[in-house]
Amino acid sequence: MDDVPLRRKHRESILTGQFNLDALDAMVAAADLASTPPLTVVLLASSFQRLGRPEKGTALLRRAQRH
């Protein structure tokens, strides 16, 4: 079992077919980036890339870097 709730939620959204830009935006908006592992932030940023919104991924990485 994954011990990172945000990463687990991301995976579950993919497995249940609910993975889309709105779901990803909501996950990121609710995330506490200060306590999110760096690899999880990179995973989320790359997901924006896969959904055709690389600028959102870049913004997320910049926001996380400030924390």
N, C-alpha and C positions, 0 to 999 in steps of 0.2 A: 504494500500500500504506500502511496506517495504521501510524504509528511508535509508537503507544501500545498496548502489549501488552494491557492490561486492556480498553481500548475495542475492540480487535480481537477479543478473546475474547467480549465481550458481543455484538458483531455476529454472530460465528460461531454463537453459541448460538441466536440468533434465526433465522438462515438455515437451520440444521440441525434446527429444531423442538425444540431441547432447552432453550428458554428457559422457565424456571418459577421459582417462589420458592426452591426448594432450590438451583438452579444460581446464582441471583443471590446468595443468602446465602453460598454457598461462594466466589464471586468476591470479594465484599466482605470476607469474613473473611480471605482470602489477600492482599488488597490492601495495598500500602505507601502509605497515604494521604499521607504526607509528600512523596512523589515523584509522586503522581497529579495530573495537570492539573485545575484547578478545574472546567472544563467537563465532564470525564469524571465527576467526583464528582456533578455536577448530573444528568448523564445517568443514572447509576446510581440516584440518589435518585428521579428521575422514573419510573424503571422500577418501583420499589417501589410508587409511586402507581398505575401502570397495572395492577399485579398485586393491587391492593386492600389494600395494606399501607402507607398513607402514613406511619404512625408510624415504620416502619423507615427510610423515606427521610429523615424529620426527624432521627432519631437518627444516621444516616450523616452528614448535613450538620453536625450539632453536633460529631460526632467529628472530622470533617475540619477543622473550624474551629479545633480545639485544636492541630492540627499545624502 
